[in-house]
Amino acid sequence: MLKISIYSFFIYRIALYFLFTYNFFMDKSPDNIKKMFNDIASSYDFNNMVISFGLHKLVKKKVVKSIDFSGNVLDLCTGTGDIAGLISNNYKCNVIGLDFSIEMLKIAKNRYAHIDFIEGDCTNLPFANESFDFVTISFGLRNIENYDKALDEIYRVLKPNGKFIHLDFGKKNPIANVIYNFIVPKLVSIFYKNLVPYDYLVKSKKLFFDETQLISLFEKHLFNKVKTKSYLLGGISCQVMQK
Ligand SMILES: C[S@@+](CC[C@H](N)C(=O)[O-])C[C@H]1O[C@@H](n2cnc3c(N)ncnc32)[C@H](O)[C@@H]1O
């Protein structure tokens, strides 16, 4: 009897460990993600300022300045249009921003009336093969359930030699990890009643690929590495790939 209780206890603990470590509770279905971003759209920019201490803007600026954009540029998961806006303000090129959250797009359109913002899904892009010289995606791929399909689509719509720029949290900096996983949640709880989106952010960040895994994934989708760059001591990282 005692043996059975000990076994059950350990099986229970192991099951809990896997459930929480690999987070079977995180729902990345497109409908859920779309709803979450529609719900938080009006506070998205302000929240980003708070949780990044304003630094995300600075990093985005640096990333955009480090690449010589020209021709046709597609910004996927454009959200409220930060990257699309920076590219069109700094380079002479045709920029299109795409997102499936209509509420995020409303804000983007308000901020940058001169840019074409399109409602669409990254896993089924409404563009012909080889249409773009550059495709960017910032803090977006992590939220896409079928990231393989999205990467196939990015490859399809890029012209030969076209560049794919991916930006998201990095995992190299233990200090950034402590700040994001422990200190910021406390800060966020002071400002917001609904912690679900932030909880999702922390979990999705933990479960997402590190830079080495990302490069392997992109290479599996036939991209070649051009360069990688870390910002905020590795708290944010950028990979530039080529078709
Ligand atoms: C964290 S926000 C990033 C917004 C912006 N790129 C930035 O850097 O601030 C992620 C965005 O991806 C969009 N998104 C997630 N999955 C998508 C998909 N499959 N197709 C289109 N947009 C998607 C969401 O609606 C949301 O606006």
The ligand as a Gaussian input file, in Angstrom:
#p B3LYP/6-31G(d) Opt

LIG

0 1
 C        3.699000      41.055000     -29.991000
 S        2.866000      41.743000     -31.357000
 C        4.222000      42.436000     -32.278000
 C        3.824000      43.721000     -32.978000
 C        4.972000      44.484000     -33.641000
 N        5.629000      43.722000     -34.656000
 C        5.979000      44.947000     -32.610000
 O        7.175000      44.647000     -32.760000
 O        5.596000      45.653000     -31.679000
 C        2.477000      40.307000     -32.302000
 C        1.501000      40.573000     -33.447000
 O        1.446000      39.393000     -34.268000
 C        0.131000      39.279000     -34.768000
 N       -0.035000      37.878000     -35.220000
 C        0.161000      36.750000     -34.489000
 N       -0.045000      35.659000     -35.254000
 C       -0.350000      36.119000     -36.510000
 C       -0.649000      35.488000     -37.736000
 N       -0.694000      34.143000     -37.845000
 N       -0.891000      36.256000     -38.819000
 C       -0.886000      37.608000     -38.715000
 N       -0.612000      38.281000     -37.578000
 C       -0.356000      37.542000     -36.490000
 C       -0.740000      39.687000     -33.597000
 O       -2.033000      40.052000     -34.008000
 C        0.066000      40.854000     -33.023000
 O       -0.358000      42.076000     -33.549000

